[in-house]
Amino acid sequence: MFDILMYLFESYFNAGSYPDADKLSIKLSAAGFEEDDISRALSWLSGLDQLSQADYPAEINHSGIRHYAQYEQQCISEDALNFLSFWEHCKLVTPIEREMIIDRAVAFGRDEMPLNQVKLITLMVLWNQRQDVDPLLIEELISQNHSTQFH
């Protein structure tokens, strides 16, 4: 499914957003993706579209260190959690965006999601929340230097 997310970003980033679910399903099927993967990706994207900064208390932006629940630690690798902490510390993501990233990572229901996949989720969350994602951030997030394939 991560190959679908990368495909969407590469295909629709310049357009600012991707088509609605019905059109997107047809385009993904025509691109050769399997129906099961398309269905899961569309469900995940629906959850992403429902995320709103207004749904999170503003106090999150003024809180201290984020302690991860055991379930979050099971779902997201230690490297990926360290990455999120580092990016938050450097103010590349806000605490609310961090929570959105965690929400979308946990939504996969996997154990030990690797860093490269969390980077792609980060890219998708930032793209969904902002119109102007810095090209250097994009390069860092899609860089394959530290990872294997996305799928």
SETORRO-61515 format. One record per residue: residue number from 1; residue in one letter; x, y, z of N, C-alpha, C, O in turn. Coordinates in pm, whole numbers, plus 50000, padded with zeros to 5 digits. Layout:
<rs>
     i   aa     n.u     n.v     n.w    ca.u    ca.v    ca.w     c.u     c.v     c.w     o.u     o.v     o.w
   NUM    a       X       Y       Z       X       Y       Z       X       Y       Z       X       Y       Z
...
</rs>
This chain:
<rs>
     i   aa     n.u     n.v     n.w    ca.u    ca.v    ca.w     c.u     c.v     c.w     o.u     o.v     o.w
     1    m   50082   49881   50000   50000   50000   50000   50087   50127   50000   50042   50231   49952
     2    f   50207   50120   50052   50293   50237   50055   50331   50281   49914   50357   50399   49890
     3    d   50336   50185   49821   50364   50223   49683   50252   50308   49626   50277   50393   49540
     4    i   50130   50287   49671   50018   50370   49627   50032   50511   49682   50010   50608   49610
     5    l   50069   50523   49809   50087   50656   49868   50197   50734   49796   50183   50853   49769
     6    m   50307   50666   49764   50415   50733   49692   50367   50772   49552   50397   50882   49505
     7    y   50295   50685   49487   50241   50714   49355   50151   50838   49360   50160   50925   49273
     8    l   50066   50846   49460   49976   50962   49474   50055   51090   49492   50026   51192   49430
     9    f   50155   51085   49577   50234   51204   49600   50304   51247   49472   50298   51364   49433
    10    e   50369   51153   49406   50442   51185   49283   50350   51235   49173   50387   51322   49095
    11    s   50230   51179   49166   50137   51213   49058   50057   51340   49082   50022   51410   48988
    12    y   50028   51370   49208   49934   51478   49236   49988   51592   49321   49914   51686   49351
    13    f   50114   51586   49362   50168   51692   49447   50154   51829   49383   50109   51923   49447
    14    n   50193   51841   49257   50186   51971   49190   50043   52019   49172   50019   52139   49164
    15    a   49948   51928   49165   49808   51965   49153   49751   52014   49287   49647   52080   49289
    16    g   49817   51981   49396   49771   52025   49528   49687   51924   49602   49682   51926   49725
    17    s   49621   51834   49531   49542   51728   49594   49515   51619   49491   49541   51636   49372
    18    y   49463   51510   49539   49430   51398   49452   49280   51398   49426   49205   51463   49499
    19    p   49235   51325   49322   49091   51324   49288   49008   51258   49399   49061   51200   49493
    20    d   48876   51269   49385   48787   51204   49482   48805   51053   49473   48865   51001   49379
    21    a   48751   50984   49572   48776   50839   49588   48736   50757   49465   48809   50666   49427
    22    d   48623   50787   49403   48579   50708   49288   48675   50723   49169   48714   50623   49109
    23    k   48711   50846   49137   48804   50870   49026   48942   50814   49059   49009   50756   48974
    24    l   48982   50831   49184   49112   50783   49225   49121   50631   49215   49223   50576   49173
    25    s   49015   50563   49254   49010   50417   49245   49030   50371   49101   49104   50277   49075
    26    i   48963   50437   49009   48976   50403   48867   49118   50428   48818   49176   50344   48748
    27    k   49175   50543   48854   49310   50577   48811   49413   50479   48869   49505   50437   48799
    28    l   49396   50442   48996   49490   50349   49058   49479   50210   48996   49579   50141   48977
    29    s   49357   50169   48966   49337   50040   48901   49401   50040   48763   49465   49943   48723
    30    a   49383   50149   48688   49444   50161   48556   49596   50164   48564   49664   50122   48470
    31    a   49649   50212   48675   49795   50217   48694   49851   50081   48733   49973   50064   48742
    32    g   49763   49983   48757   49808   49847   48784   49807   49805   48930   49858   49697   48963
    33    f   49751   49887   49018   49746   49849   49158   49630   49752   49182   49528   49757   49112
    34    e   49647   49664   49280   49545   49564   49310   49430   49624   49390   49449   49717   49468
    35    e   49311   49568   49370   49190   49622   49432   49197   49624   49584   49152   49721   49647
    36    d   49253   49520   49644   49264   49515   49790   49351   49630   49842   49316   49696   49939
    37    d   49464   49652   49776   49553   49762   49815   49487   49897   49792   49501   49988   49874
    38    i   49415   49910   49682   49344   50035   49653   49241   50064   49760   49230   50177   49808
    39    s   49166   49962   49798   49062   49978   49901   49123   50021   50034   49072   50112   50099
    40    r   49232   49956   50073   49298   49993   50200   49355   50134   50193   49347   50209   50290
    41    a   49413   50169   50079   49471   50303   50063   49361   50410   50068   49379   50514   50131
    42    l   49249   50385   50003   49140   50482   50005   49082   50499   50145   49045   50609   50185
    43    s   49073   50389   50219   49027   50397   50357   49125   50478   50442   49084   50563   50521
    44    w   49253   50453   50424   49356   50527   50499   49352   50675   50463   49363   50761   50551
    45    l   49337   50705   50334   49330   50845   50289   49205   50914   50343   49208   51034   50372
    46    s   49097   50841   50356   48974   50898   50414   49000   50941   50558   48957   51048   50600
    47    g   49071   50858   50632   49108   50894   50769   49200   51015   50771   49188   51100   50859
    48    l   49291   51023   50675   49381   51138   50665   49302   51265   50637   49327   51369   50697
    49    d   49207   51256   50546   49126   51373   50510   49041   51423   50628   49005   51540   50634
    50    q   49009   51333   50719   48927   51371   50835   49007   51440   50945   48950   51500   51035
    51    l   49139   51431   50937   49222   51495   51039   49215   51647   51025   49225   51702   50915
    52    s   49198   51712   51137   49194   51857   51140   49267   51906   51264   49251   51850   51372
    53    q   49347   52009   51247   49419   52063   51361   49324   52112   51469   49358   52112   51587
    54    a   49205   52154   51429   49107   52203   51525   49057   52092   51617   49002   52120   51724
    55    d   49076   51966   51578   49030   51853   51660   49125   51822   51775   49093   51739   51861
    56    y   49239   51887   51779   49338   51864   51882   49343   51984   51976   49333   52098   51930
    57    p   49357   51961   52105   49364   52076   52197   49490   52158   52171   49598   52103   52151
    58    a   49476   52288   52172   49589   52379   52147   49699   52360   52249   49815   52392   52221
    59    e   49666   52309   52368   49765   52289   52473   49875   52192   52431   49985   52195   52486
    60    i   49846   52106   52334   49948   52011   52288   50072   52086   52241   50185   52040   52260
    61    n   50051   52202   52181   50165   52280   52129   50252   52338   52240   50362   52386   52213
    62    h   50204   52334   52363   50280   52392   52475   50314   52287   52581   50351   52320   52693
    63    s   50300   52161   52543   50326   52055   52640   50474   52019   52640   50552   52067   52557
    64    g   50511   51935   52731   50651   51892   52743   50682   51776   52652   50637   51772   52537
    65    i   50757   51683   52702   50800   51567   52625   50683   51474   52603   50600   51453   52691
    66    r   50676   51418   52484   50571   51323   52449   50614   51183   52491   50718   51134   52447
    67    h   50534   51120   52576   50558   50981   52615   50464   50894   52533   50343   50919   52529
    68    y   50518   50794   52470   50440   50710   52381   50379   50593   52458   50443   50532   52543
    69    a   50254   50564   52426   50185   50450   52485   50251   50322   52434   50315   50321   52329
    70    q   50236   50216   52509   50296   50088   52471   50249   50045   52332   50328   49995   52253
    71    y   50122   50065   52303   50068   50026   52172   50137   50106   52060   50169   50050   51955
    72    e   50159   50235   52081   50228   50318   51982   50370   50268   51961   50420   50263   51849
    73    q   50436   50230   52070   50572   50178   52062   50576   50044   51988   50676   50013   51923
    74    q   50470   49967   51999   50463   49840   51926   50440   49864   51777   50493   49791   51693
    75    c   50362   49966   51745   50325   49992   51606   50434   50066   51528   50447   50047   51407
    76    i   50511   50148   51596   50608   50235   51528   50747   50203   51582   50768   50198   51703
    77    s   50841   50182   51492   50977   50145   51534   51041   50257   51617   51001   50373   51609
    78    e   51139   50218   51695   51210   50315   51779   51277   50422   51693   51276   50540   51728
    79    d   51336   50382   51580   51398   50479   51489   51296   50581   51441   51326   50700   51434
    80    a   51177   50535   51408   51074   50625   51358   51025   50720   51468   51001   50837   51441
    81    l   51012   50670   51590   50972   50757   51702   51080   50861   51730   51050   50977   51759
    82    n   51206   50819   51722   51317   50914   51739   51316   51019   51629   51341   51137   51655
    83    f   51287   50977   51507   51275   51070   51395   51168   51176   51423   51191   51295   51403
    84    l   51051   51131   51469   50942   51225   51499   50983   51322   51609   50956   51442   51600
    85    s   51048   51272   51712   51092   51359   51821   51194   51461   51772   51187   51578   51808
    86    f   51287   51417   51689   51388   51507   51636   51325   51615   51549   51358   51733   51562
    87    w   51234   51575   51461   51169   51673   51372   51084   51771   51451   51076   51889   51416
    88    e   51021   51724   51555   50943   51815   51640   51037   51911   51712   51010   52031   51718
    89    h   51146   51860   51765   51244   51944   51836   51300   52052   51742   51325   52165   51785
    90    c   51321   52018   51615   51373   52113   51517   51263   52201   51457   51289   52284   51371
    91    k   51140   52181   51504   51024   52260   51459   50993   52239   51311   50943   52330   51244
    92    l   51021   52120   51262   50984   52085   51126   50841   52031   51122   50774   52038   51019
    93    v   50796   51978   51234   50655   51942   51253   50612   51998   51388   50691   52008   51481
    94    t   50486   52034   51395   50431   52082   51521   50389   51961   51604   50376   51851   51551
    95    p   50366   51981   51733   50316   51870   51814   50182   51815   51762   50157   51695   51770
    96    i   50098   51900   51709   49971   51852   51654   49997   51768   51529   49934   51664   51511
    97    e   50087   51813   51443   50120   51733   51325   50181   51599   51366   50154   51497   51303
    98    r   50262   51600   51470   50318   51475   51522   50206   51380   51561   50211   51261   51529
    99    e   50105   51431   51628   49991   51347   51669   49917   51293   51547   49872   51178   51548
   100    m   49905   51374   51444   49840   51329   51320   49921   51217   51255   49865   51120   51205
   101    i   50052   51232   51254   50140   51131   51197   50127   51000   51276   50117   50893   51217
   102    i   50128   51011   51407   50112   50892   51491   49977   50827   51464   49968   50704   51452
   103    d   49872   50907   51454   49738   50855   51425   49738   50773   51296   49684   50662   51292
   104    r   49798   50828   51191   49798   50760   51061   49891   50639   51061   49862   50541   50992
   105    a   50000   50644   51136   50089   50528   51145   50021   50414   51220   50028   50298   51178
   106    v   49958   50446   51330   49889   50344   51410   49771   50286   51331   49735   50169   51350
   107    a   49711   50366   51242   49597   50319   51162   49633   50200   51073   49545   50125   51032
   108    f   49761   50183   51043   49803   50068   50963   49793   49939   51042   49778   49832   50983
   109    g   49800   49946   51175   49788   49827   51258   49903   49729   51243   49884   49609   51259
   110    r   50020   49779   51212   50138   49695   51195   50225   49700   51319   50209   49787   51405
   111    d   50316   49605   51329   50416   49608   51434   50544   49667   51377   50584   49636   51264
   112    e   50610   49752   51457   50743   49804   51423   50750   49868   51284   50838   49834   51205
   113    m   50658   49961   51255   50662   50029   51125   50798   50097   51110   50838   50176   51196
   114    p   50868   50068   51000   51003   50122   50983   51003   50272   50949   50902   50330   50910
   115    l   51119   50330   50965   51138   50473   50946   51095   50519   50808   51027   50621   50796
   116    n   51132   50447   50702   51099   50492   50567   50948   50503   50548   50902   50592   50475
   117    q   50871   50416   50609   50726   50423   50597   50669   50538   50680   50573   50603   50637
   118    v   50725   50563   50796   50680   50677   50877   50715   50808   50807   50640   50905   50816
   119    k   50828   50811   50737   50862   50931   50660   50759   50958   50552   50720   51072   50529
   120    l   50713   50853   50484   50611   50871   50381   50479   50918   50443   50411   51003   50386
   121    i   50445   50863   50558   50324   50908   50628   50340   51055   50667   50245   51133   50655
   122    t   50457   51092   50714   50484   51232   50749   50463   51321   50629   50400   51427   50639
   123    l   50516   51280   50516   50500   51357   50393   50352   51373   50358   50308   51482   50322
   124    m   50277   51266   50367   50134   51271   50334   50058   51363   50430   49971   51438   50387
   125    v   50091   51356   50559   50024   51442   50657   50057   51588   50630   49967   51673   50629
   126    l   50184   51618   50609   50223   51757   50583   50160   51808   50454   50115   51923   50449
   127    w   50156   51727   50352   50094   51765   50225   49946   51792   50245   49891   51886   50189
   128    n   49883   51710   50325   49740   51726   50351   49710   51850   50435   49603   51910   50421
   129    q   49802   51891   50521   49779   52002   50612   49828   52137   50558   49779   52241   50601
   130    r   49922   52136   50467   49981   52261   50416   49985   52260   50265   49993   52154   50202
   131    q   49979   52377   50208   49995   52389   50063   50142   52401   50025   50180   52365   49914
   132    d   50225   52452   50115   50364   52480   50082   50462   52393   50162   50514   52436   50265
   133    v   50485   52273   50114   50582   52185   50178   50719   52218   50119   50737   52214   49997
   134    d   50814   52251   50204   50948   52288   50162   51011   52175   50079   51009   52060   50122
   135    p   51067   52208   49962   51129   52104   49878   51240   52026   49949   51259   51908   49921
   136    l   51312   52090   50040   51416   52018   50114   51355   51914   50209   51412   51807   50229
   137    l   51238   51946   50266   51169   51848   50350   51122   51731   50265   51134   51615   50306
   138    i   51070   51761   50148   51024   51655   50058   51141   51563   50024   51128   51440   50029
   139    e   51253   51622   49989   51370   51542   49954   51412   51451   50069   51443   51334   50048
   140    e   51414   51505   50190   51451   51425   50307   51351   51312   50331   51390   51201   50366
   141    l   51224   51341   50312   51122   51242   50342   51112   51131   50238   51075   51019   50271
   142    i   51145   51160   50113   51136   51055   50011   51271   50995   49978   51281   50905   49893
   143    s   51374   51043   50043   51508   50990   50020   51512   50843   50056   51465   50802   50162
   144    q   51569   50765   49967   51579   50620   49991   51717   50582   50045   51748   50464   50058
   145    n   51799   50682   50076   51935   50653   50121   51938   50572   50250   52032   50496   50272
   146    h   51838   50588   50334   51839   50522   50465   51741   50407   50471   51713   50356   50580
   147    s   51688   50366   50357   51581   50269   50365   51585   50171   50248   51664   50184   50155
   148    t   51496   50074   50258   51473   49983   50148   51349   50030   50075   51306   50144   50092
   149    q   51292   49946   49994   51173   49985   49921   51058   50015   50015   51053   49967   50128
   150    f   50963   50098   49966   50849   50136   50048   50748   50024   50064   50669   50028   50158
   151    h   50745   49926   49978   50642   49822   49987   50698   49688   50019   50623   49591   50029
</rs>
